[in-house]
Amino acid sequence: MANEVEEKILSIFKENDVNVSKSDYDKPLDDLWGVDSISYVQILADISKEFQFQITDEDFILADLNTFNGVMTFTNAKLVSV
Amino acid sequence: MQFSFELKPYNDFWMNCILNAAYTIAVTVEPSYKYAALMNDYRYKTWGAAIDSSFITPTLDVLDYEENWNDFILQQVIAKETAHTFKDPADFLTELKEIIADKQIIKLNVDLFYWLPKNIACNKFHMSHYAIINGFDTRAKMYHVLDDDIDGYGTHLIPEERVVEAFMNSGAMTDKEFGGPHAYIYHLQDQIVPYRLSLQDIQNHAARLKRELADFSFDGLWDIKNHDLFDDYIRISLIGINIISSRQAANGMLIQSLNEMDLIEESLFQELRLHVNKIQRGWKSIKQIFINKTINGDKTLNLSLIQSKANELLELEMNMWSLLVEIERNEMIIIRQES
C-alpha cells in the first residue's frame, strides 16, 4: 500500500512535469526543476483529488509539505484518518 | 533584432513592475546596484481593491521611488523619466521603432488584458501598466519586451499585432481620467558611481521598521464579504502577498550579503538567518493557501488562522530587525565600558 501511494504521488509529479528521483526525497520541493509556487500547489491539489481528501488552510500552515517525503507522510496520514 | 539597449532582466526577487524595470536598467549598467535592490527601504501598507474599496489587503512598498525620486537610491543611475506622447498614436509603431533605433530606453503603456499569456491579468481583467520595449525585428514583426508574469520579471517576444492591441486599449489611449502618457523614456546619469552597501543605512531602516511594525496589524485584512467576487478578491490579495513573500527572499539575500562582506559577526548572521528562514516559510505557506483557492475552487478562507499567522510573522520580522539595531547599542555599551 505504501509503495502504491509513493508510485502514485511520483506519477502525479511527473504529470506536472516534475521528475523526482529517490535522492530528491528530502530536498526542498522548491529546489526541484519544474516546481514554482503554482505548480507546487497544483501538484498538492492533484494528490488530494487522487486520494480523495481535502488539504485545508491549516495543513498549509502546520504540515510539512516542503519535501517529497513530507508530502508522502502527509498523504499517508490523511488516508488513515479518512 | 535591433536593440536600443541590451538589458538583462533583474529577477533576483520581484518588487513590482516599475522597480524591477528600473533595477534591470541599473544593474545592467552598473552591477553593484544589485545590492541596492536588497536594501530594507520598504514599508508595510494596506490598499483597497479597485473593484471594492472596502476590501483591504496588505502589501508593502519601497520608499521614495514614487513621490521623491531624487531621494531614491536609483537616482544615481536613472536621472529621470520623461513623458512621451506619440505624434500620431494611430501609427505609433513608426515612432516607437525610431526611438528604439535611436538607442533610447522606452516603456510603453499597455493593457495587461492583451499582453503576456502568463500574466495574471491576461484575458481576465483590464489593467494598464508600462512595459519596457527595447528591441524590434521588422521582418519577423516581433518586439522584445521586458515585463513580469507568473514566472517573474523576464524577457518576452511579442508579435506586432499584440503590441498594437495592448497599446490601443491602454489607459493612455482609452481613458481620459488615466493621467499617464503614452510612454516614458529613461534618461541615465552621465556618470554612474558604483553602489556600496552600507550597514549604517540598513540599521537606520531596521530601526524604522521596528517602530512601524509595532503599529501594523493584519487584523481585519483579507476579509471577503462578497463571495460572488471571491476569485477576484483572492487574485487581488495574491498581488500583495507575492510582494511581501518576495521581499522576505530579498531580506535573506541582504543578510547573506552582510555576512559575505564581513559587515556582521558570524553569530549574528546565524541568528538573522534563522529568523528570516522562518519568516520566508511562513509567507510561503500563506501564499500557497491563496493559490490553492484559485486551483481547487474552494470559496472559504480560514481568516483568523491566516491573520494570526501573518501577525506572528510580523513579530518575527520585528525581532529580526531588532537584532541589527542592537549591534549599535551593544557597541556603544562596550565603548562606554572601555572608556
Interface residues (C-beta under 8 A of the other chain):
Chain A: D36 S37 I38 Y40 V41 Q42 L44 A45 S48 I55 T56 D57 E58 F60 I61 N66
Chain B: I150 D151 R281 G282 K284 S285 I286 K287 Q288 I289 I291 N292 I295 N296 L301 N302 L305 I306 K309
